[in-house]
Every structure is written in C-alpha cells, then in structure tokens.
Amino acid sequence: MLTKPFLRPLLAIAALGLAGATAQAQVKWDLPAAYPATNFHTVNLQEFANDIDKASGGKLKITVHANASLFKAPEIKRAVQGGQAQIGEILLVNFQNEWPIFGADGLPFLADSYDESVKLWKAQKPLLDKKLAEQGMMVLYAVPWPPQGIYSKKPLQSAADLKGMKWRAYSPATSRIAELVGAQPVTVQAAEVSQAFATGVAESMMSSGSTGWDAKLHEHVKYWYDTQAWLPKNAVIVNKAAFDALDAPTKAAVTKAAADAEVRGLAASKRANGESLDKLKGGGMQILPPSAQLKADMKKVGDTMLKEWLDKAGADGKALIDALK
C-alpha cells in the first residue's frame, strides 16, 4: 500500500494530466454536403477543414460528409440551425420559398458571369447575415457554381421545344422555369441526377457542366446549350452557438480558413467550368451555343421571374437590385 508522501506527487501528476487534457480538449464538428467527394465544392470543403485542423493545432476537427450521406440537400440548413450538425454547405436557391433573397442568384440573367456573381454576393451578404443571425446561424463563405446551361435529350431551337419534356427541378426557380416554358417539373436532388436521366425520369434541366460531369450525363444526354443563365452559390453556414463556444484563436482560424476557401473556390469554379465541358464533349455530348430564338425566349422567362421575385421580395429585394445595379 502507498503511504501518503508517495501518494501526493502521483496525485499532483494526475491533476496536471487532467488539466492538460482539458486545455487540449478537441472539438469535433460534422459538415454535411450534398455533392460527391470529387466535386470542386467538396474538395474545397475538405481543404477548408484541413486548414482549420492545422491552424487550430488539432483543436477543431471537421468531418466532411459528402454526397448527401449525412443529410439530404434540403435538410442541411435545418440540421445546422437545430444543432444536429454544427456546420454545413447549402445551395442558397433551395431556400427561396422561405425567404426570396436566398433565391437571388437563381434568377435567370440577373448575374450571368463570374464578375456579376461576385457583385451580387457583395450586395446579398449583408441581408443574409441579418437573416441568418435571427435564425441562430452565420455564413462563413460562398462559392458560385459555373454558369448554367440547358441539358436536353433532344435538340432545341426555341423554348417551345421544351414543351411537355420532363424537366429536373431542384429549387423554386427551376420549377418556375419549367412552368413558364411548358415543361413538366420533376424534383430530383443532385445525388440522384444520373439515375433520373438514365431511367427517363428526367429529360432536360438547367445546370452547370460540373453537375453534368458528376452525373456522367454524356452517357444519357446528347445536348448542352451554353445559355449562361445564372451562377447559383453554395454557402457554408455555421451554428452560432457552436461558433461562439470556440476560443478566440480557433474562431480566428475558422474565419481565416473561410476567407481563403472563398478565393480558392472561385478559382476552382472557373477551372471546373472549362474542364467539365471538355470532358462532356470528349464523352460525346454536343456543347452548343443557344440559337437566337432560344436565347430570346429564356431572356423573356428571366424578365417574368425577376418581376415576380421583386413583388415577393419587397424592400429587401429592391435594395438588393439597387445595390447590384
């Protein structure tokens, strides 16, 4: 049996060990994402997580759950808000029905280039900060998808050719486009696009070259028309209580990694645009400019949708468009 003089140093060592363990306590966050691990957005998320791990000295570990493996795309925002996931990546346009400003970057031809997309984000972010703060969240960064074009199983000369076609919709705006051109909207999430086109559930959609390559659409679809309609954004949001629980150096590491991820993501999106279209072309898909008629028809759709959106978005919407213009 140990006598008291022997016991004291051992107890002191044990106490020190416990204090050290507490000081080094590791925080673990889950980050649900809707897209495949190979998608440029997800690759960027992983680099973001790695940067935080390194900068925080391993104090904050973020696990990225790709391809809707933890939560499906429409569930991620609620999961972060409710604390089931501390951080997550959402496609902003998915939540337009909740609040019109979420859908600003899904309005056809409002911001139809990378430069315009960056301008729109600068106008959109202050409004978004306010809204998410009310919901107990913060936005860390956002990255645009490449410009959206029309995938179609048959050639298109005008919007009339889309009449009756099964149109993959993933947001209120894409459903509304289907209604305006007389197509049949079918809700299909990103993880299910390949199967939907393979089985005939979908025959057309508006999306980027990246989404098409992720889904290997060249195996099922012959045509992609480069309408450059809009550049929807993925945003990384964080639960405010989870963020506030971090110590100051870790918070700084998260903020710095987010700023870096936004810059890196924009460059990756531009690269992915060219690379994915080249790959689709190599796989046999025809990458085509839209005819003058198709372009004019889609512009008309965009004008209608902007007017409808402004009616719903009220003062916030007007402020956003004024800031953009």
N, C-alpha and C positions, 0 to 999 in steps of 0.2 A: 504493500500500500504506500502511495506517495505521501510524504509529510508536507505540511503547509509551506515551508520555504521552497521546496521543489515545485509545488503546485503554482505558486504565484507567477513565476516567469512564463510558465506554459499558458496560464490564463491570459496574461498580457499579450503573448504572441497570438493567441486565438482571437482576442479582441481586435488586435491590429489587422489581422487577416480579414475579419468581418467588415471592418471599416473600409479596408481597401476594396473588398468585393462590392460594397455598397457604392463607393465612389466610381467604380468601374462598371456599375450595373448597365447592362446592354439593353437598349430599347429596340424592339422589333416591330416593323410596320409591314402590312400587306398592301400591295399595289395591284389591284385588278385592272386588266387591259383587254380590249375586245379583239385585238388583231394578232396575227401569227407572230411567233418569236422572230421570224426573219424580216418582218415589215420594218421599214426605216423608223417609224414611230416607236416601235417596241425596242429596237436596237438602241435608239436614243434614250429610252426609259432606263434600260439596263446600264448604260454609261452614266446616266444621272445617279442611279442607285450606287454604282461603284465609286463615283466621285464623292458622294456623301460618306460612304463607308471609310474611304481613305482620309478625307478631311476631318472627320469626327474621331479618327483613331479607333474605328470599330465600335463607337458608342451607339450609332444608329445604323441598324441593318434593315434594308428594304428588300423584300422579296417580290419580284415582278411575276404576276400570274397572267401569262399571255393567252390569247385566243379564246377569251370568254370562259376560261377554265374555272374561275372562282365566282364571278357574277357575269350575267349576260349584259351586253352594252346598255340597254335601257335601265338596268338595275344599279349600275355603278354609282351614280350620283346619290341615290338614296342610301346606299351602303356606307358611303363616306359621311353623309350627313348624320346617319344614325350610329356611326362609330363601329360598324361591323368590319369596315376597312378604314385604316387611318388616312389613306391617300389613294387616289385613283385617277385614271385617264378617261375623259368623256369626250364624245363628239358633241360640240355645243348645239348644233342644229337639231339633235334628237329631242331637245327640251323646249322647243319653240312654243308648244301648246301651253306650257307652264308660264312662260314669260317671253313675249315677242323678241326681245333683244338677243336672247340665246340664238335666234334664227337669222340674225342679220347677215351672217356670212353664207347663208344658203339661198339668198335672193339672187336669181339669175341676172347676171351682167351688172350688178351693183359694184362689185370689186372683182375684176376679171383678169388680174395679173398679180404677180408676187408683190410688186411695189404697192398696188392698190390694196392688197390684202393686209400688208403691214400698216398702211394708213388707217384702214378700217379697225384693226386691232387697237391702235392707239386711241381711237375715238370710242371704241366699245368697252375697253378695260375699266375706266373709272366707274361706269354704270354697273359693270359686272362685279367689281369689288364691293360696291354698296349692297347689291342684291345678295351676293354670297355671304357677306358679313351678317346680314339679317337671318340667314339660314345656318349660321354657325360654321361657315367654311371660308377658305381663302383660295384664290387662284395663284398658282406658282409660276406657270408659264404656258404658252400656247404655240403650236406649230401648225402651219397650213398644210393641207393635202395639195397635191398637184392639181392643176386646172381640170375641171370636169368636162368630159365629152360623152357622147351617146353611143352605147353599145347596142348593136341590133343584129338579130339573126338574119334579117333581110335588108337589102339596100334601101336607103331613104333619100328621097328627093325633096320632100317637104314634110311638115308636121302631120299632114293628112295621112301619110304612110304609117304613122304610129297608131292610127285608129284601131281599136279592138285588140292591140297587142298586149300581152301580159308584161307589165312594167314593174320592175323591182323597186319598191319604195322602202326607205329606211328612216324617213323623217316627215314631219307635216308638209314641208315644202316639196319634197319629191312626190308625195301623194297628190298634192295640188297640181303639179305639172301634169301628172297623168290625167287628172280630171279635165284640165284645160285643153289637152291635145286629143282627148277621147280614148286614151289607153286605159287598160284595166290594172289598177294598182294592186300589187301583191307585197305584203310586208315580209321582207327577208333580211335577216341580220348578216353582218359581214362574214361570220364564221360559216354561214350556210349558202353563200352565193354560188360556189362551184356546183353543189348538188342541185340547187334550184335551176340553173341553166342546163345541167346535164339531163335532168328529168322533165324539162319543159314547163316547170312551174313558172319560170320567168323567161322572157324572150328579148327583153330590152331593159336598159336602165341608163341613168346618168351617173357616171363615176369616173374616177381617175385611172390612169394607166397602172398605177400601183395596185389598186384593188383588183383590176383585171388580171395582172400577173400573179398576185397572191392566189387567186382562184383558178389559175390556169385556163382562163376563158377562151384562149385561142383554140382550145380543143372543142368548143361548143358554139362559138360565135365568130362570124366572118368579118363584121364591120365595126369600126370605131370612128366616130366623127368628132374632130377636134373643135368643139364649139367654144371651149374656154369659158364656160358659163359662170363658174364661181369656184372659190377655193375654200371649202369648209375647214374649220380648225378643230384639232384635238386640243383640249386644255387639261392640264394636270391640276387637280384640286386637292386640298388637304383639310382634314377636320381641324377646326380652330383650337379646340381643347387639347387635341393631341400635339399640335404645334406649340401651343403655349406651355405645355408640360416639359418641353425640351429646355436644356440650359442654354445660356446666351451663345457660347461658341458653336453649339450644334445647330441652333437656329440660323446663325450666320453661314454655316456650312451648307444648309439646305437652300438658303436664299441665293448664295453664290452659284451653287450647282444648277439651280433653276435658270438663272440668267445665262449661264454657259449653254445649257440644254436648248434654250430658245434660239440662240445664234446658230448652234450646231444643227439643230433640227431644220431650220430654214434652208441651210446649205444642203442638207441631206434630201430635203423635199425636191429641190431643184435638180439634184443629181438623179433621184429616183424617177422623176418625170421622164427625162430622156432615156434612161436605161430601161425602164419598164416598157415604154413604147417600142423601143428597138427589139426587146425580147418578144413582145407580142407579134411584131412584124415578122421576126425570124420564125415564129411558130405558125405563120400562115395567115395571120389576121391582116386585113387591109386597114391601114391608118390613113384616113382621108380628111380633106378639108370639107366643111359643110357647104352645100350648094347655097347660092344667094337666097333662094326661097326658104330653105330650112333655117338659115341664119335669121332672116326677117321674121319668120313665124315664131322662133324661140325668143327673139327680142320682144315681140308682142306679148308673149307669155310673161316675160320678165317685168314688163311695164304694168301689166294687170296685177301681178303678185306684189310689186312694190306699193301700188296704191292700196291694195287690201291690207298689207302689212302695216302701212302708216296709219290706216284707220284704227287698227287694233293697238298699235304701239303708243299712240298718244304723244304726250310731251317728250317722253324718253326717246321715242323713235324719231321725232322731229329734231331733237337736239343731236342725236347720233348722225342723221343725214346732213344736217347743217355743218357739223364738225368735219365730216368726211369731204363735203363739197368745198 
